[in-house]
């Protein structure tokens, strides 16, 4: 679960950099009709954070 969360966080990081570059360049989102930052970026980021929190040591019994 932690491995999947790391991959989701890496993908979200790349997408956030791409979204930031598009915002700075004042270009629209390549997916027509979608805002910047892209909702897919926020979904990947949220899922990665949730899985990292659940799969981490915080909820494990010692």
N, C-alpha and C positions, 0 to 999 in steps of 0.2 A: 504494500500500500504506500509505503514511503517512497519507493522507486517511482511509482506512477505519479505521485504528487510532485516529485522533483521534475519529471518530464513535463507535466502540465505547467509548472512554474517557469521552466525554461522556454516553453512555447509562448506563454503569456508575456514573458520578458521581451522576446523577439518581436511579438506583435505590438507591445507597448512602444518599443523603439520605432517601429514602422509607423504607428499612429502618430507619434510625436513628430516625426519627420514630415508627415503629410500635413499636420496642423501648422507647423512652422512654415512650410512651403505654400500654405493656403490652397491646397489641392483637395478636391472632394474624395470621399472614400471610394476605392475601386469597386466595391460592391454597391451598385447604384441604389440610392434610397436609404442607405444606412448612415447613421451619424458617426462622427468621430468623437471619442474613441469608440471603436467597434464593439458592439455587445458581445461578440465572440471572445474578444480579449478579456473582458470582464468576467465572463463565464469560466474561461480557463483559469484565470487568476483566483477566483472564488473557490472553484473546485480544488485547485492545487493547495490553497491554504487550508481548506476544510480537511482534506485527506492528510495533509501534513500534521495538523493538530490532532486528528483522531489516531493516526498511525504512530505518532511520536511517543515519547516516554511519559508524557504528562498523564495519560489515562491508564498506564500499565501499573499493575500491582508490584510492589517491591519485594 
